[in-house]
Amino acid sequence: MRLSVIASHPVQYQAPLFRWLAGMPGVDLLVHYGLLPDAERQGEGFGVRFQWDLPLLDGYRHEVFFDGGGGLSAVRRLARSLAEFAPDVILCTGWHHPSMAAGLAAAVWSGRPRILRCEANVLRERGFEARIFHRAMMTLYRGVLPIGQANRDYYRAFGVAESRMFDSPYFIDNDRFAEVSGSAGRDALRKRWGIPAGAFCFLFSGKLEEKKHPVAVAEAMGGLGRAHLLVVGAGPLEGALREACGPRGISCSFAGFLNQSEIPLAYAAADALVLPSDAGETWGLVVNEAMACGRPAIVSDRVGCREDLVLEGETGLSFRFGDWEELGGQMRRLAGDPAQAKAMGAAARQRVHRDYSVERAAAGVLQGAEAARGR
């Protein structure tokens, strides 16, 4: 199997899948990246310049086709590469970036079978023209790789038959998160971030941006008693979140941006994750991260992974998006029963390690690729 992958740029969640596929017997993998972002471009939306501190390009072959110039020149550049590599199947990862539009054009031009693995779901409303566009896009692929139930519902809604779907669940490096968080000194970490002894610590982790609604966590925590909020991340709403915490007398601390090698430490210090995002949160891999570390999550019913990862009362809790009073009630439920929260975390860890792993994701890719090649 000669497999090409078209992706916008190296992503910490995709690199383990590419390494795994490249290491499988009988698979010849080449990843075509649109660009390799510098520290400034990488930090857009985070409020800080940075480069990921884990190797994202090791263990598999890759090339860059968009940085040398976009538009038709990028399409031609990638088309030449595809002609030289002659893949049996091309795996596309969406059309969310100009480089991906160019990549799809080159993939179609090549005439090679294509499969799709993306995050889109049906939780966000789309107008008539958008629905026509998405249905048309689905005709370009011989197979699709659902990452979860909401993503599967999206494919079904836009005309993809079940026979063309091959599950490739969304995952993180479960073992790394579990190992780093499990070996961390919890007491020292809580002291480092000013978490009071004995306090139940809720973690908000991610960009401080509108779609994630971080200020809602502060609104929900009013009158929660011995609870603490640890905020990991940066972004345009940091000032608003700090202002919201002050008048409400909320015990909180801001860790700022943490890179990949340090982020598991935040889960080690916390007791539960809170993610009150709207439908812009097409999945929410921070939930995978929390659960891999043995922490339950409270998420809104608009978060893409809810139906897959949050088994109500077993691995976490959910609430109706926008009902911050209900969110506060769910937070109160966990903070008032740490033993239950710990049991939920153990069940959550078992779930993601068993069902949301690189092995299962890679198996779905290869099943979809074999089916596309054989059609």
Backbone torsions as a table, in degrees:
resi	resn	phi	psi	omega
1	MET	NA	114.1	172.7
2	ARG	-96.3	115.4	-171.8
3	LEU	-120.8	122.8	171.6
4	SER	-98.5	143.3	174.5
5	VAL	-122.5	131.9	176.3
6	ILE	-110.7	119.4	-177.9
7	ALA	-137.5	155.2	-175.8
8	SER	-71.0	-43.4	-177.2
9	HIS	-166.0	165.0	179.7
10	PRO	-63.8	130.5	-179.3
11	VAL	-124.7	135.8	-175.0
12	GLN	-61.4	-23.2	-179.0
13	TYR	-88.0	-19.2	-178.4
14	GLN	-94.1	-30.5	-175.2
15	ALA	-55.4	-42.6	178.6
16	PRO	-60.7	-34.4	177.9
17	LEU	-66.9	-42.3	-179.8
18	PHE	-65.3	-39.6	178.1
19	ARG	-63.4	-42.8	-177.5
20	TRP	-63.7	-45.7	179.5
21	LEU	-62.7	-42.3	-179.1
22	ALA	-63.8	-27.7	-178.9
23	GLY	-88.4	-2.7	-178.4
24	MET	-80.9	136.8	178.5
25	PRO	-59.2	134.8	176.2
26	GLY	84.9	4.1	179.7
27	VAL	-111.8	126.7	174.0
28	ASP	-112.7	108.6	-171.3
29	LEU	-110.0	137.9	171.4
30	LEU	-136.5	122.4	179.8
31	VAL	-98.9	127.3	178.9
32	HIS	-105.1	105.2	178.8
33	TYR	-90.5	141.3	173.8
34	GLY	-65.4	-46.1	-176.9
35	LEU	-155.7	162.9	172.9
36	LEU	-115.3	99.8	-172.2
37	PRO	-67.5	144.5	172.6
38	ASP	-81.6	-178.7	-174.8
39	ALA	-61.6	-36.1	-178.4
40	GLU	-69.7	-45.3	-179.7
41	ARG	-69.3	-36.6	178.6
42	GLN	-62.4	-33.2	-175.4
43	GLY	-86.6	2.6	180.0
44	GLU	-60.3	127.1	-178.7
45	GLY	90.7	-20.9	179.2
46	PHE	-88.9	-19.2	-178.6
47	GLY	80.1	11.4	-179.7
48	VAL	-154.1	142.7	175.1
49	ARG	-76.8	137.5	178.4
50	PHE	-166.0	164.9	165.7
51	GLN	-124.4	143.7	177.4
52	TRP	-59.4	138.6	-174.3
53	ASP	-95.8	16.2	170.7
54	LEU	-114.9	147.4	179.9
55	PRO	-68.7	122.0	-178.5
56	LEU	-106.3	-6.4	-176.0
57	LEU	-115.0	2.0	-178.9
58	ASP	-82.6	147.1	169.2
59	GLY	91.5	1.4	177.1
60	TYR	-158.1	157.7	179.7
61	ARG	-81.3	144.1	178.3
62	HIS	-150.5	163.1	172.9
63	GLU	-148.1	168.9	-178.4
64	VAL	-121.8	131.4	-175.2
65	PHE	-119.1	-13.0	-173.1
66	PHE	-105.9	-28.9	-176.4
67	ASP	-61.3	-25.7	-179.4
68	GLY	-80.3	7.1	-178.2
69	GLY	132.4	132.2	-176.5
70	GLY	-88.6	-161.6	176.5
71	GLY	65.6	-144.1	-176.1
72	LEU	-64.3	-31.5	179.4
73	SER	-63.7	-37.7	177.6
74	ALA	-68.1	-40.1	178.1
75	VAL	-60.6	-47.1	-179.8
76	ARG	-63.9	-40.9	-178.6
77	ARG	-61.3	-46.7	-180.0
78	LEU	-69.8	-37.4	179.3
79	ALA	-60.6	-40.2	177.4
80	ARG	-63.4	-42.7	-179.8
81	SER	-63.7	-42.0	179.0
82	LEU	-65.0	-37.4	178.3
83	ALA	-64.6	-39.1	-179.9
84	GLU	-71.0	-42.1	-177.8
85	PHE	-76.6	-31.6	178.9
86	ALA	52.9	60.9	-179.0
87	PRO	-68.1	149.8	172.6
88	ASP	-71.8	-35.3	-177.3
89	VAL	-145.3	147.8	175.6
90	ILE	-114.2	124.3	175.6
91	LEU	-95.9	117.2	177.0
92	CYS	-99.9	145.6	-176.8
93	THR	-112.7	22.5	175.7
94	GLY	126.1	-169.6	178.6
95	TRP	-140.8	33.7	-171.0
96	HIS	-83.3	-2.8	-175.3
97	HIS	-140.9	149.0	178.0
98	PRO	-51.8	-35.6	178.9
99	SER	-65.5	-31.8	-179.7
100	MET	-73.8	-33.1	174.9
101	ALA	-63.8	-42.9	176.4
102	ALA	-64.2	-40.2	178.8
103	GLY	-62.4	-41.6	178.5
104	LEU	-66.0	-39.8	178.7
105	ALA	-60.3	-43.2	179.5
106	ALA	-67.4	-37.5	179.3
107	ALA	-64.3	-43.0	177.8
108	VAL	-64.9	-43.7	179.1
109	TRP	-57.0	-37.0	-177.0
110	SER	-66.3	-25.5	-177.9
111	GLY	78.0	3.8	-179.2
112	ARG	-79.3	150.7	176.9
113	PRO	-60.0	142.4	-177.3
114	ARG	-124.8	144.0	171.8
115	ILE	-128.5	158.9	-172.4
116	LEU	-126.5	134.0	170.4
117	ARG	-132.4	107.9	-177.4
118	CYS	-139.2	-180.0	-175.0
119	GLU	-101.2	-6.4	-171.6
120	ALA	-55.6	146.3	176.6
121	ASN	-144.5	-178.0	-176.1
122	VAL	-99.1	8.4	-177.4
123	LEU	-75.2	-19.9	177.9
124	ARG	-100.0	132.2	179.7
125	GLU	-71.3	142.8	178.9
126	ARG	-128.7	142.1	177.2
127	GLY	-72.7	174.8	-176.0
128	PHE	-59.4	-47.7	-178.2
129	GLU	-63.5	-38.9	178.6
130	ALA	-65.0	-38.4	179.5
131	ARG	-65.9	-38.9	176.5
132	ILE	-62.9	-43.3	-180.0
133	PHE	-60.6	-47.9	-176.6
134	HIS	-66.0	-38.4	177.6
135	ARG	-63.5	-39.9	178.4
136	ALA	-65.0	-39.0	-179.8
137	MET	-61.3	-35.4	-177.6
138	MET	-65.6	-21.2	179.2
139	THR	-75.0	-10.1	-177.7
140	LEU	-83.9	-6.8	-173.0
141	TYR	-122.3	139.1	176.6
142	ARG	-78.8	-24.0	179.7
143	GLY	-153.3	158.9	177.5
144	VAL	-130.4	156.9	-174.4
145	LEU	-122.2	87.8	-179.2
146	PRO	-59.5	132.1	177.4
147	ILE	-89.4	-12.7	-178.7
148	GLY	-178.8	-176.9	-172.6
149	GLN	-67.3	-44.0	-179.3
150	ALA	-64.1	-34.0	175.9
151	ASN	-69.5	-40.5	176.1
152	ARG	-61.9	-41.8	178.4
153	ASP	-62.3	-34.8	176.5
154	TYR	-61.4	-50.1	-179.7
155	TYR	-60.4	-42.9	-179.5
156	ARG	-62.7	-41.1	-177.8
157	ALA	-64.0	-26.7	-177.5
158	PHE	-108.3	28.4	164.9
159	GLY	91.8	10.5	-179.8
160	VAL	-85.6	127.3	179.3
161	ALA	-72.8	151.5	179.5
162	GLU	-58.4	-32.4	-178.3
163	SER	-66.9	-14.4	179.4
164	ARG	-101.0	7.8	-178.5
165	MET	-107.1	134.9	-178.9
166	PHE	-137.1	110.5	-172.1
167	ASP	-61.5	129.8	176.2
168	SER	-138.1	77.8	-168.2
169	PRO	-59.2	147.1	176.9
170	TYR	-70.3	139.7	-174.3
171	PHE	-149.8	169.1	169.0
172	ILE	-126.0	-179.4	176.3
173	ASP	-77.5	83.6	-174.5
174	ASN	-55.2	-44.5	-175.6
175	ASP	-63.8	-41.7	-179.2
176	ARG	-64.5	-46.1	-179.8
177	PHE	-62.8	-43.1	-179.5
178	ALA	-64.9	-41.9	-178.0
179	GLU	-67.0	-48.4	-177.2
180	VAL	-66.1	-45.2	-178.8
181	SER	-69.1	-35.8	-178.4
182	GLY	-70.6	-26.9	-178.6
183	SER	-96.4	-1.2	-177.6
184	ALA	-77.0	151.0	175.6
185	GLY	-83.3	98.8	-173.4
186	ARG	-58.9	-46.2	-177.6
187	ASP	-61.7	-42.2	180.0
188	ALA	-66.5	-37.6	179.1
189	LEU	-66.5	-42.2	179.7
190	ARG	-64.7	-36.3	176.1
191	LYS	-67.3	-40.6	179.8
192	ARG	-57.3	-40.1	-176.4
193	TRP	-102.1	14.6	173.4
194	GLY	67.5	33.6	178.1
195	ILE	-87.6	118.9	-176.4
196	PRO	-59.8	145.0	177.5
197	ALA	-60.2	132.4	177.5
198	GLY	84.6	-7.0	-179.8
199	ALA	-78.5	143.2	172.5
200	PHE	-81.5	122.0	-172.1
201	CYS	-103.9	118.8	172.2
202	PHE	-92.9	138.8	-179.5
203	LEU	-111.9	129.4	165.2
204	PHE	-109.1	122.5	-177.2
205	SER	-129.2	122.4	178.2
206	GLY	147.7	-179.6	176.1
207	LYS	-62.6	138.6	176.9
208	LEU	-87.5	81.3	-173.7
209	GLU	-133.5	168.5	-170.2
210	GLU	-59.9	-44.7	-173.6
211	LYS	-64.5	-21.3	-179.6
212	LYS	-91.4	-13.7	174.8
213	HIS	50.6	54.2	-179.5
214	PRO	-64.0	-31.1	-179.1
215	VAL	-63.3	-27.2	179.3
216	ALA	-62.3	-30.5	178.9
217	VAL	-64.1	-42.2	177.7
218	ALA	-63.6	-41.3	178.6
219	GLU	-62.5	-37.6	-178.3
220	ALA	-75.2	-24.4	-174.4
221	MET	-84.3	-5.8	-180.0
222	GLY	-56.1	126.3	178.6
223	GLY	73.9	21.1	-177.1
224	LEU	-83.1	-5.9	176.7
225	GLY	77.9	-134.4	-175.0
226	ARG	-78.9	67.5	175.7
227	ALA	-129.7	151.9	-178.1
228	HIS	-130.3	147.0	176.5
229	LEU	-112.5	120.9	173.7
230	LEU	-104.4	121.0	-177.7
231	VAL	-106.5	119.6	177.0
232	VAL	-115.0	118.3	-179.0
233	GLY	136.1	174.8	179.2
234	ALA	-145.9	165.9	-180.0
235	GLY	156.3	-177.7	-172.2
236	PRO	-65.8	-19.6	-177.8
237	LEU	-97.4	10.5	-178.8
238	GLU	-61.2	-44.9	179.5
239	GLY	-60.6	-43.3	-180.0
240	ALA	-64.7	-36.7	179.1
241	LEU	-68.6	-42.3	177.5
242	ARG	-61.7	-42.1	179.7
243	GLU	-65.3	-34.7	180.0
244	ALA	-71.4	-32.7	-178.8
245	CYS	-73.1	-37.2	-174.5
246	GLY	-57.9	-60.8	-176.6
247	PRO	-62.2	-24.9	-178.3
248	ARG	-86.5	-3.1	179.0
249	GLY	65.1	31.5	-176.9
250	ILE	-80.3	131.8	174.0
251	SER	-73.7	116.9	-176.2
252	CYS	-149.9	159.8	174.4
253	SER	-146.6	149.8	-176.5
254	PHE	-116.1	114.5	-178.8
255	ALA	-86.3	-13.3	-176.1
256	GLY	74.6	-166.5	-179.5
257	PHE	-72.5	131.3	174.3
258	LEU	-117.8	132.3	178.9
259	ASN	-77.6	175.7	-171.7
260	GLN	-60.7	-34.8	-179.0
261	SER	-70.2	-21.7	-177.1
262	GLU	-103.4	-20.6	-172.4
263	ILE	-59.8	-32.8	177.6
264	PRO	-61.9	-23.9	179.9
265	LEU	-65.9	-32.0	178.6
266	ALA	-65.2	-38.4	177.3
267	TYR	-68.2	-34.6	177.6
268	ALA	-63.4	-35.7	-178.5
269	ALA	-78.8	-25.9	-173.9
270	ALA	-92.6	171.3	177.3
271	ASP	-111.8	-23.0	-179.7
272	ALA	-162.3	152.9	177.0
273	LEU	-99.0	144.6	173.5
274	VAL	-124.0	128.1	179.8
275	LEU	-136.0	94.3	-175.2
276	PRO	-92.2	28.4	-170.7
277	SER	-64.3	160.2	171.6
278	ASP	-89.1	-167.6	-175.0
279	ALA	-67.7	-8.4	173.5
280	GLY	-65.1	-17.3	177.3
281	GLU	-85.2	84.6	-171.3
282	THR	-64.6	-25.2	172.4
283	TRP	-136.4	-74.4	-177.5
284	GLY	104.9	67.1	-176.3
285	LEU	-66.9	-14.1	174.3
286	VAL	-63.2	-25.5	176.7
287	VAL	-68.4	-43.4	173.1
288	ASN	-56.6	-44.1	-178.0
289	GLU	-60.9	-48.4	-179.4
290	ALA	-59.4	-46.8	-176.0
291	MET	-68.6	-35.2	175.7
292	ALA	-61.4	-27.3	178.8
293	CYS	-92.2	5.9	178.2
294	GLY	80.3	31.3	-180.0
295	ARG	-119.0	134.9	176.0
296	PRO	-75.5	166.8	-179.4
297	ALA	-131.4	145.8	169.7
298	ILE	-111.5	120.5	-175.6
299	VAL	-131.7	157.9	174.7
300	SER	-78.3	162.7	179.8
301	ASP	-76.5	4.5	175.4
302	ARG	-99.0	-8.8	-179.8
303	VAL	-74.6	130.7	-170.9
304	GLY	-59.9	-32.7	-175.5
305	CYS	-86.5	-3.6	-172.1
306	ARG	-54.4	-48.4	-175.0
307	GLU	-64.2	-26.0	-177.5
308	ASP	-90.8	-45.3	-170.0
309	LEU	-98.6	-32.5	-173.4
310	VAL	-97.4	93.5	172.4
311	LEU	-83.9	113.8	-169.0
312	GLU	-54.7	120.8	178.5
313	GLY	78.9	-3.7	-179.8
314	GLU	-111.2	-50.7	178.8
315	THR	-114.5	-6.1	-179.5
316	GLY	170.8	-166.5	-177.7
317	LEU	-136.8	159.8	176.8
318	SER	-137.1	170.9	179.7
319	PHE	-152.8	161.6	178.0
320	ARG	-71.3	126.8	-178.5
321	PHE	-55.3	134.8	179.2
322	GLY	90.9	-15.3	178.2
323	ASP	-91.6	82.0	-175.3
324	TRP	-70.0	-22.9	175.1
325	GLU	-67.4	-41.2	176.4
326	GLU	-65.8	-39.0	175.4
327	LEU	-57.7	-45.4	178.5
328	GLY	-60.0	-38.2	178.2
329	GLY	-64.9	-39.5	178.3
330	GLN	-68.5	-37.4	176.7
331	MET	-66.3	-39.9	178.4
332	ARG	-63.3	-37.6	179.5
333	ARG	-61.0	-45.9	179.9
334	LEU	-70.2	-45.9	-177.5
335	ALA	-62.9	-29.8	-178.9
336	GLY	-82.0	-9.0	-179.1
337	ASP	-141.8	74.8	-178.3
338	PRO	-57.3	-31.5	179.7
339	ALA	-65.3	-41.5	177.3
340	GLN	-65.0	-41.3	178.6
341	ALA	-60.6	-40.3	179.9
342	LYS	-66.5	-39.6	178.8
343	ALA	-65.9	-40.5	176.0
344	MET	-61.1	-41.3	179.9
345	GLY	-62.5	-39.6	178.4
346	ALA	-64.6	-41.5	178.3
347	ALA	-67.1	-37.5	178.8
348	ALA	-63.9	-43.5	179.2
349	ARG	-60.7	-43.7	179.4
350	GLN	-61.5	-39.8	-176.9
351	ARG	-65.2	-49.2	-176.5
352	VAL	-71.6	-34.6	179.6
353	HIS	-67.9	-32.7	-178.1
354	ARG	-81.9	-44.7	-167.9
355	ASP	-109.5	-16.3	-175.0
356	TYR	-124.3	74.2	-171.7
357	SER	-129.2	164.4	178.2
358	VAL	-63.5	-34.4	-179.8
359	GLU	-60.9	-46.1	-178.3
360	ARG	-70.4	-38.0	178.5
361	ALA	-63.2	-45.0	-179.3
362	ALA	-65.8	-38.6	178.6
363	ALA	-60.2	-41.2	178.2
364	GLY	-64.7	-39.8	177.7
365	VAL	-59.8	-47.0	-177.2
366	LEU	-69.4	-36.1	176.6
367	GLN	-63.0	-44.1	178.4
368	GLY	-65.6	-38.0	-179.8
369	ALA	-68.4	-42.4	178.8
370	GLU	-63.6	-40.4	178.9
371	ALA	-66.2	-41.4	179.8
372	ALA	-65.3	-39.0	179.9
373	ARG	-67.4	-32.5	-174.4
374	GLY	-88.4	-9.2	-177.9
375	ARG	-70.7	NA	NA
